[in-house]
Amino acid sequence: MKINLLMLLFAALMTTSAMAQNTNSRKTDSVFQLVKKYFNNKQPDSIYALAGEKFHAALTPETFRYVCANQLFPLGAIKGSSLISFVNNQLATYKLDFDAATLQLQLTLDDQGKIELFLFQPYKKPIAEKLKSVASTNLLRTETDKKVDSVVQPYIKKSNTVGLSIGILKGGQVSLYNYGETKIGNNHLPDANTLFEIGSISKTFTATLLAYYVNEGKIKLSDPITKFLPDSVASNKALADITIEILSNHTSGLPRLPDNLVNHSLDPLDPYRDYKKKDLFDYLKTAKLESKPGEKYAYSNLAVGLLGTILEQISGKTYEQMVEEIICKPLNLNNTAQHLSTLQNEHFVTVYNDQGKETPAWNFATLAPCGALRSTVNNLLAYAAAQMTVSNTKLSKAMQLTHQVTFTDKDLQLGLGWHIIKIGGTPYFFHNGGTYGCSTFLVFNPTTKFAVVALSNSGESIDATAAEIVKKLQ
């Protein structure tokens, strides 16, 4: 995949944390105002000085000057600018009106207040709303019904969203809400048994498998990963200090994705389909880390995919078999799987990208443990309920192990697979998921026995909407 330097000066890959805070927004905007000033004065070195380590590692001062002089400054001065959005307490998007064009700039800061993400894109006009009202099962009878609907409507009215299924577990009672369609034009509402891609929520299943085998004595969290790798891979000294635990909590130092993933993708819309174990090991033989293992959080699909590969090796079973036998059967999760049966496929949504265009659902090979599962609101509510219920079963003990904090950095805490975040000041175990065609969200609080699941068959992020539901109902 080729990326024009005009479009991408530097893109540090991120995950979600919590809702926007005024302090971070002001800090980001202050940096943006300096960027704008230095840009209009044609001072690339001053902009470069605002950037942090990751930016500097990606672009030398000479390269940045070249990009500015040959691709950015020819656009003319920034005549006008406005903040479009500030998402997840991190990601600011600004509309920029130049003499020659209108673009948008995505900007984030690192922990030191330095520029981390600095991404120029074509300007995307605000998403228009649907011309017709959206069908829903929400009868608006209770205060909860009305609160949920008030939050959901701005999302589901967007012209690029299609269907949405929401499940809420509170006070031992389940509330279900469904909006839109399973496929554009079919007038068929999703329900709690409609199947969606759940993307990276799959990582919490992978973490549960890890915890299960730790409790069985088949693997230790402190084991170095080289213990389970071929000699030709284990000989890479960069991997020596990576343990099993830090594969699961995203502190391994491995990048988000292997750099040979694109080379082995025969379909750019289905990027993980053709990536085999040999490709993974070929990459790891010469892999270089982005940070010292165990010291810094950096979300990594690669790390969790590798973890699943190691679990397959010690169990002698495929990822799907482990999920089925260890998690799904004991919890009666009959509609959670990597590969769907003919009957299940009849209840699987058609998926759409963030522009509202139909796109293929993803298929996974070796990296399946990072995002391959499909599931329903009913199944994920049952999964969340099991996470919040302590019992003497092997599965419950594994789930409780995944909740133990393994890494802390300021407001961020990680268990095994789970992110521990605060929404409205209340802590939750959280994971979201995103494929090209689905956006998903799962949180629960074991103390209050409160859980929310939201599944959308659109690539348009559901995170902010679902988090707002949590804030209104907690």
Secondary structure, DSSP 8 states (H G I E B T S, - for coil): ----TTT-SB-------S---HHHHHHHHHHHHHHHHHHHTT-HHHHHHTB-HHHHHHS-HHHHHHHIIIIIGGG--EEEEEEEEEETTTEEEEEEEESS-EEEEEEEE-TTS-EEEEEEEE------B-SS---BS----SHHHHHHHHHHHHHHTBTT--EEEEEEEETTEEEEEEEE-SSTTS-----TT-BEE-GGGHHHHHHHHHHHHHHTTS--TT-BGGGGS-HHHHT-GGGTT-BHHHHHTT-S---SS-TTTGGG-S-TTSTTTT--HHHHHHHHHT---SS-TTT-----HHHHHHHHHHHHHHHTS-HHHHIIIIIIHHHT-TT-BSS--HHHHTTB---B-TTS-B------STTGGGT--EE-HHHHHHHHHHHT---SSHHHHHHHHHTS--EEETTEEE-SS-EEEEETTEEEEEEEEE-SS-EEEEEEETTTTEEEEEEESBSS--HHHHHHHHHHH-
